[in-house]
Amino acid sequence: MAKLQATEWIWRDGEFIAWQDANVHVLSHSMQFGSSVFEGIRCYATPRGPAIFRLEDHLQRMMNSCKIYRMEVPYSVDELVAASCELVEKNGLDSCYVRPMVLRGYGAAGMVPFDSPVEVFIPCWPWGSYLGDHAMENGADACVSTWNRMAPNTTPSMAKVAGNYLGGQLIKMEALVNGYDEAIALGPDGMISEGSGQNVFVVQKGVVLTTPTNGTLLPGITRDSIITLARDAGMDVREQPLQREMLYTADEIFLTGTASEVTPVRSVDKIKVGIGRTGEVTKLLQRTFMDLVQGRSEDRHNWLCHVRAERAAAK
């Protein structure tokens, strides 16, 4: 599994501080009650220098998550875009993972958070393939988790908040200790929801299917990107409820997420998916996505925020 690789600088509330100085108190509200919102964003090396993928969209989702949890962020999306780009440049990175975070700090003694200040951090660090190069090329081995995702109107699934990932940790750990790379979880209705931290796509007879945003899963930005790219390529894409058994009869399955990018699945519960290796639809979408984010193809949707261009405009 990937381990954190320290960089030199972290942005905190308008200034750059040393990596080792980015600390919070043990009794901060986020430590006690999980009240922290975050995003995971990839920055890719391109011919035009480092480019952050859908940076503004990620930051807007973070703002929306904060709004759900009544956290007042004292910065605009534009200010956080500028801070993110300056951070990547200051750390001298061509590619990295950017992790904006909004935390409730030290103050409140109980569950009600209003006496805790809102603090904003942006770290970044190098990070390779989440499930490993072997999974990206040959496909991951997955299982169906015994843990379900949350029910609608319990913990808001549209918010990317730290507490939501406690369930994801259980899903992922269960998969790993049982010899799988990843797990796919069901919702409370027994239908497919999402992976431990990825959205799920199934390909059946050339049709690309994915679960709807039904209150049990995070509406992924990579998910949205793949739906768009598949439709650009003329594919039939449908968002609909998917039964568990469709994982066993699918021609292809792949997972999407900022960390996972587009990762094929070659087996579920030790049942071979399709031909047991990456299918043609998955290959096409994986290649299309990687060509775009790495600057080898036209960015028709203006999804890349080129760090050097952003920094030049700010000067």
N, C-alpha and C positions, 0 to 999 in steps of 0.2 A: 504494500500500500504506500501511496505517496506521503512523504513527510515534509513538513514546512521547511523551506529553505529561506533563511533570513536575507532580507535586503537591507539597504542602509537607512531608508527614510519611510516614514508613515505620515500621512496628512491627518491632523487632528484639529478640528474646529478652527480652520483658517491658517494654521501654521504647520511647518514640517518639523517633526521630532524624530529622534533616533529610534530605530526599531526596538531596542531594549527598554526604552522609556515609555512605550505605549501600554500603560498599566491601568487597571481599574481596581477599586477597593473590593475586598472579599465580600463586603456587605452591600455592594451596589445592587440595585433592584434587578438588574439583568442577571447577576449571579444567583440571586435568591429565587427569582420567579420566572426567569427565561424571557424577560421583556426586552428582547433585542431583535431588530429588523435588519436584514442583510440582503445583499445581492452577490451573485457570482458572475463575473464577466470575463470573457477571454479577450486578450490582446494578441494579435497575430503579427508575425514578421511578414511584410509585403515588400514588393519592389519600391514602394514609396515610403518605406520605413514602417514603424509599428502602427497598427490600426486596431482600435478597440471596436468589437462587434456589437452593434445595436446599443451603444452606451446610453444614449438618451432614453431609449425605451426601457432599459433596465432601471435607470435612475427614476423614471416616472413610476415604474411599478413599485420601487422602494418607497417613494412618496405616498403612493396609494396605500401601501401596507401600513405606513405610519399613521395615515389618516384613520384607517380602520381601528387602530389601537390608540387613537387620541394623543399621538405624539407630535408635537409642534417642531418641525425642522426649520431652523433659522437660516437656511440657505435655499437658493433656487436650484432647479435642475441645471440651468446654464452655469451657475457657479460651481456645481459639483462636476459637471463635464470638464470645465477648465482645470479644476483641482486634480481630477483623475489623469488628465493628459500631462499636466506638469509633474505629477508623481512618477509616471512611467518614464518621462524624460530625465527627471532628477536621479532616478535609480539606474539609468543607463541600460534599460531593458528593450530588446527587440520584440520579445514575446513574453507573455506572463499572464497571470490570473489576478484580476482586480476584485477586491472584496469590500465594497462600501458597507458600512455598518452604522446603525443608529441605536444607541444604547440608553437605557435609563440608569443613571448613576447612583451615587451614594446620597441618601437622604431619608426616604420613606422606610419606616420600620416594618410595615405590614404589606399586605397584598396591594392595597390601593396605591398607585404609583405617583400621584400628582406632586408629592414633595421631593421627588427625585429629578435632578436636572437631566435634560436630553443632551447627549454627547454624540458627536459624529466623527467617525474614523474612516480613513481609506488606506488600507495596506495593499501591497501587491507583491507577488513573488513568482518565480518560475514554476511551472507545473506542466507536466507532460500528459500523456494519455491516461484518463481516469481508470479505465478497466484494463489497461495495458495494450501494447501494440498487437499482441496475439489476438485479443478480442476484436480490435478494430479491423484486423485483416481476415481472421478466420471465423469470428463469431464467439459470443459468450455462451456459457452454459448457465441456464437460469432454472429456478424452481418457482412454484407458486407458494407464497408465504402463508404460514398459519396465522399471521397477524393481518388484520384488516385495516384499511384506512379509515379516517374519521367520518362520521356522519355529517351531512349538511346541517348548518345552523348549530354546530357545537363549537369547535375551533375553526375559525375562518380559513378555508383552504386557499382562498385567493391571496392571502397575506403570506409573504415569505418571511416568516418569523421563526426564531430559533426553536421555540417549543414544539413546532410542528415536526421537527426532525428527530424528536425522541422516538416516534413510531418508526421513522426511516432507519434509525440506528438498530432497532430490534429486527426489522426486516432484513437489513444487510448482514448483521452479525449471524443471524440464523442461517442465511444462505452460505456464508463463508465457512462456518463450523461444520456444515453438512457437505462441503466439497463443491459448492457452486460459486460462480463468479458474481451472480446477481440474483435478485428475487423480484417477482411481480406480485403485487398485492391486489386483493379484491376490495371492493367497497362493502358497506354494510348490507347492500342488496344482493351480494354474491356475484356481481358483475365486475369485470376487469376495471381497475382504477389506474394505478401507476406503479412504477418501480420504487426503489428506496429513495431515489432522487431523480428519476427520469420519467418522461412520458412514454407511452407504449403505442407502437404502430403495428398493425397486422396487414399483410398483403394477401389477398385472396382473388385468384383469377384476374390479376392485373389491377384490381381495385385496391386503393390504399385506404385503410380504415383506421380510425383512432377514436378513443373514448372522448365523449363530450365533457365540457367543463361543468360538472354536475354537483359541485360542492364537496367532492372527496379528493380532488387533486389540484395541483398548482397549474394554472394555465401558462405553460412554458413558452418562453420567447423563442427558443430553438424549435419547439413544436410548431409555433406559428410560422416560423421561417420555412420549415420543411413543407408545411401545407401549401404555402405560397409558391415555393420552388417546384413542388410536384404539379401544381396546377399550371404553372408557367410552362412545364414540359408536356402539357396536354393530358395529364393523368386524371383519372376519376378519383377524387378524394372525398370521403364521407366521414362525418363525425356522427357516431351512433353508439348505443350501448353494445358492448361486446361480451359474450359469454366466455367463461373460463375454458370450455372445451375448444373454442376457436384457436386457442394457443397450441393445441395438439394437432389441429387439422390445417393450420395456415400454410401457405406456400412460403411465406417469408415473415419474419418478425424483426423489428429493430427498435432500439431505444434512443431517445433524444434528450439532450440536456446540455447546458453550457459546459460542464465538465466532460460528459460522455460524448458530446458532439453527435455523431450518427453511428451507433454501435449495433452491428448485427447480432442476432441471437440464433445459435445453431441447434439448441435443444432446450426443451422445457420439461422438467421432471423426468429427465433421461429419455424423453421421446424426441426423436430427430425432427427438426423443423424442415419441411420441404426436402431438399436434397442433402441437408446436413452441412451446408456451407453457405456463404454469403450469396444471396440471390441477386438477380439482375436488376430488379427495381431498387433494392437497397444499395447496390454498387453505384447505380446511376445517381441516386440522391446523395449518397456519401461523397462521391466525386464532385458533383455540382456544388455541394455545400463547401467542401474544402477548397475548391478552386476559387470560389467567391471570397471566402474569408481570408485566404492567403494572397489575394490580389492577382490571381491568374486569369480571372474572367471579369466581365463588366459588372460593376455594382449597380444594377438597374434600379434597385430600391433604396439606394443611398443609406445602406446599413453600416458602412465602415466610417468610423471617426478617425481620420488620419492625425496622429498625434502631432507631427511636425507642422502640418497645415493649421491645426487648431492653435498651436503655440505661436506660430508666426502671426496669426490673426489677432492674438491677444496682446502682442507686443506693440 
